[in-house]
Amino acid sequence: MLDPVLQAPDLKLAADSNQVLNYKRDANNYITQLFGEQLPAIRNGFFNAHMSKGFIVQPHWHTNVTEMVFVISGELITSVFDPFTQKLMTYHLKPGQVSILPKGWFHWILAESDQVHFLTIFDAPTPDIVYGSDFLRAVPKEVIQRAYCINEEDYAKAVAPLKESVILGPPPGCVISGAAENTFHPNAQVMPYNGMTEGMNAGKAAKGMPSYTAQQPAAAFYPYPMYPRR
């Protein structure tokens, strides 16, 4: 039986992944997307990402999809935590290379060169995303102290910069000692982030989850680690 979407009189089988902005930090660091909301006939979905050296797609996981990272230009590092071996799997990727981030596995993506362009392709039309920043700021400091013997106030201070979801790290207002070479220019223009697309925010609202809100520029990048090249 044919999918009713394919039988629709207004069927479209093409779309432009550059048209829908998901997030924009500045002219060199932004994410566009193409999901079921924009192209109902699509059977996967993807983010079309551009990043500069030192930026990071923050640690997160997906509850409903497996992700494939495909590098178009530049170099990046993907890291994913294997829950079966309890080990971190890290890959240094160049153009044409891919890595797989299985459903439910904690992972992040780090730009290791300027002008990085890559796709993150999912095996469903729209991914659910759980950002590490949301989890960290939601866990009560008392729970962290009891679970890990970490001082409550130290933990509260550590997560204080996480005022909202962080997509491209570091979080707003972050200043890293010794990272002066990565500091933002004080007059840099940063495009505001006005949230995910209406369709993705509608999905979050249906689950009683808050929509993503505007972010501001951070003061410095995290120094990127030197992972072994594969």
C-alpha positions as CSV (number, residue, x, y, z in Angstrom):
1,M,0.0,0.0,0.0
2,L,1.3,3.4,-1.0
3,D,2.1,6.0,1.7
4,P,-0.7,8.6,1.6
5,V,2.0,11.3,1.5
6,L,3.1,10.0,-1.8
7,Q,-0.5,10.0,-3.1
8,A,-1.1,13.6,-2.1
9,P,-2.0,16.0,-5.0
10,D,0.5,18.6,-3.6
11,L,3.4,16.0,-3.4
12,K,6.9,17.5,-3.3
13,L,10.0,15.5,-3.7
14,A,12.6,18.2,-3.4
15,A,13.5,20.9,-0.9
16,D,16.3,23.3,0.1
17,S,18.1,22.5,3.3
18,N,19.5,26.1,3.4
19,Q,16.1,27.7,3.9
20,V,15.2,26.8,7.5
21,L,17.6,28.1,10.1
22,N,17.9,26.0,13.3
23,Y,20.6,28.0,15.1
24,K,23.0,30.9,14.1
25,R,25.8,32.0,16.3
26,D,27.5,34.1,13.6
27,A,28.2,34.0,9.9
28,N,30.6,31.1,10.2
29,N,28.8,29.0,12.9
30,Y,25.2,28.1,12.1
31,I,22.9,25.1,11.5
32,T,20.1,24.8,9.0
33,Q,17.9,21.7,8.7
34,L,15.6,19.6,6.5
35,F,13.1,17.4,8.3
36,G,9.6,16.1,7.8
37,E,8.1,19.5,8.7
38,Q,9.7,21.0,5.5
39,L,9.5,17.9,3.3
40,P,6.7,15.4,4.3
41,A,8.0,12.8,1.9
42,I,11.4,12.6,3.5
43,R,12.1,9.3,5.3
44,N,15.2,10.6,7.2
45,G,16.2,14.1,8.1
46,F,19.3,16.1,8.7
47,F,21.1,19.2,10.1
48,N,23.3,21.1,7.7
49,A,26.0,22.5,9.9
50,H,28.9,25.0,9.5
51,M,31.4,25.5,12.3
52,S,34.8,27.2,13.0
53,K,37.7,25.7,14.8
54,G,37.1,25.3,18.5
55,F,33.3,25.3,18.4
56,I,31.6,22.2,19.7
57,V,28.1,20.7,19.3
58,Q,27.5,20.2,22.9
59,P,27.3,16.7,24.5
60,H,23.8,15.3,24.0
61,W,21.9,12.1,23.0
62,H,18.8,11.2,20.9
63,T,16.0,9.1,22.3
64,N,14.5,8.0,18.9
65,V,17.2,8.1,16.2
66,T,20.6,6.9,15.1
67,E,22.8,9.7,13.7
68,M,25.4,9.6,10.9
69,V,27.9,12.4,10.6
70,F,29.1,13.1,7.0
71,V,31.9,15.6,6.5
72,I,31.7,17.8,3.4
73,S,34.7,20.1,4.1
74,G,37.2,20.7,6.9
75,E,38.0,18.4,9.7
76,L,36.1,17.5,12.9
77,I,36.2,15.1,15.8
78,T,33.2,13.0,16.9
79,S,33.2,11.3,20.3
80,V,30.6,8.8,21.5
81,F,30.3,6.9,24.8
82,D,29.8,3.1,24.3
83,P,27.5,2.0,27.1
84,F,28.4,-1.6,26.7
85,T,32.2,-1.3,26.9
86,Q,32.1,1.8,29.1
87,K,34.6,3.4,26.7
88,L,34.8,6.6,24.7
89,M,35.1,6.1,21.0
90,T,36.7,9.1,19.2
91,Y,37.1,9.6,15.5
92,H,39.0,12.3,13.5
93,L,37.0,12.8,10.3
94,K,38.0,14.4,7.0
95,P,35.9,15.2,3.9
96,G,33.9,12.1,2.7
97,Q,34.3,10.3,5.9
98,V,31.5,9.3,8.3
99,S,30.9,8.2,11.9
100,I,27.8,6.6,13.4
101,L,26.2,7.8,16.7
102,P,23.8,5.1,17.8
103,K,20.4,5.9,19.3
104,G,20.6,6.7,23.0
105,W,24.4,7.0,23.1
106,F,25.9,10.2,24.6
107,H,28.1,12.1,22.0
108,W,29.5,15.4,20.8
109,I,31.1,16.9,17.7
110,L,34.1,19.2,17.7
111,A,35.4,21.4,14.8
112,E,39.1,20.9,14.4
113,S,39.6,23.3,11.5
114,D,37.9,26.5,10.2
115,Q,35.2,26.3,7.6
116,V,33.9,22.9,8.7
117,H,30.8,21.9,6.8
118,F,29.0,18.6,7.6
119,L,25.7,16.9,7.7
120,T,24.2,15.0,10.6
121,I,21.7,12.6,9.1
122,F,19.1,10.8,11.1
123,D,17.1,7.6,10.4
124,A,13.8,9.3,11.1
125,P,12.2,12.5,9.8
126,T,12.6,14.4,13.1
127,P,15.0,13.7,16.0
128,D,14.4,14.1,19.7
129,I,17.4,15.7,21.4
130,V,18.4,15.7,25.1
131,Y,21.1,18.3,25.6
132,G,23.6,17.8,28.3
133,S,23.3,21.4,29.4
134,D,19.6,20.9,30.2
135,F,20.3,17.8,32.2
136,L,23.1,19.3,34.2
137,R,21.2,22.4,35.2
138,A,18.1,20.4,36.1
139,V,19.8,18.0,38.5
140,P,19.5,19.4,42.1
141,K,22.9,20.2,43.7
142,E,21.8,18.0,46.7
143,V,21.5,15.0,44.4
144,I,24.9,15.5,42.9
145,Q,26.4,15.8,46.4
146,R,24.7,12.6,47.6
147,A,25.5,10.6,44.5
148,Y,29.1,11.7,43.8
149,C,30.3,13.4,47.0
150,I,30.7,16.7,45.1
151,N,30.3,19.8,47.1
152,E,26.9,21.3,46.5
153,E,28.0,24.9,46.1
154,D,30.9,23.9,43.8
155,Y,28.4,22.2,41.6
156,A,26.0,25.0,41.6
157,K,28.7,27.5,40.7
158,A,30.0,25.2,37.9
159,V,26.6,25.0,36.2
160,A,25.5,28.6,36.9
161,P,26.5,29.7,33.3
162,L,24.0,27.2,31.9
163,K,21.0,29.6,31.8
164,E,19.4,27.8,28.8
165,S,20.0,25.1,26.2
166,V,23.5,25.4,24.7
167,I,23.7,24.0,21.2
168,L,27.1,25.3,20.0
169,G,29.4,25.6,23.0
170,P,30.7,27.1,25.1
171,P,27.7,28.7,27.0
172,P,27.0,32.4,27.1
173,G,29.5,34.5,29.1
174,C,32.1,31.8,29.4
175,V,35.7,33.0,29.9
176,I,38.4,30.3,29.8
177,S,41.7,31.1,31.4
178,G,44.6,30.7,29.0
179,A,42.3,30.8,25.9
180,A,42.9,34.4,24.9
181,E,43.7,33.4,21.4
182,N,40.1,32.2,21.1
183,T,38.4,35.2,22.6
184,F,35.5,36.8,20.7
185,H,36.1,40.2,19.3
186,P,34.2,42.6,21.6
187,N,32.4,44.2,18.7
188,A,31.5,40.9,17.0
189,Q,28.0,40.7,15.7
190,V,26.1,37.6,16.7
191,M,22.8,36.6,15.2
192,P,20.1,35.8,17.8
193,Y,18.8,32.3,18.1
194,N,15.0,32.5,18.1
195,G,14.4,28.8,18.8
196,M,13.9,25.7,16.8
197,T,11.5,25.6,13.9
198,E,7.8,25.9,14.7
199,G,7.3,22.2,14.0
200,M,10.0,21.0,16.4
201,N,8.9,23.5,19.1
202,A,5.3,22.3,18.7
203,G,6.5,18.7,19.3
204,K,8.3,19.9,22.5
205,A,5.2,21.8,23.6
206,A,3.0,18.6,23.1
207,K,5.3,16.8,25.6
208,G,5.2,19.7,28.1
209,M,8.8,20.6,27.3
210,P,10.0,24.3,27.0
211,S,10.9,25.7,23.6
212,Y,14.5,26.7,22.9
213,T,15.1,30.4,23.5
214,A,17.6,33.0,22.4
215,Q,21.3,32.6,23.1
216,Q,24.0,35.2,23.4
217,P,27.7,34.9,22.3
218,A,30.2,33.4,24.7
219,A,33.3,35.3,25.6
220,A,35.8,32.6,24.6
221,F,35.9,29.1,23.0
222,Y,37.0,26.1,24.9
223,P,40.5,25.0,23.9
224,Y,39.9,21.9,21.8
225,P,41.6,18.7,23.0
226,M,44.1,16.8,20.9
227,Y,42.4,13.4,20.4
228,P,44.5,10.7,18.6
229,R,44.0,10.7,14.9
230,R,42.4,7.6,13.4
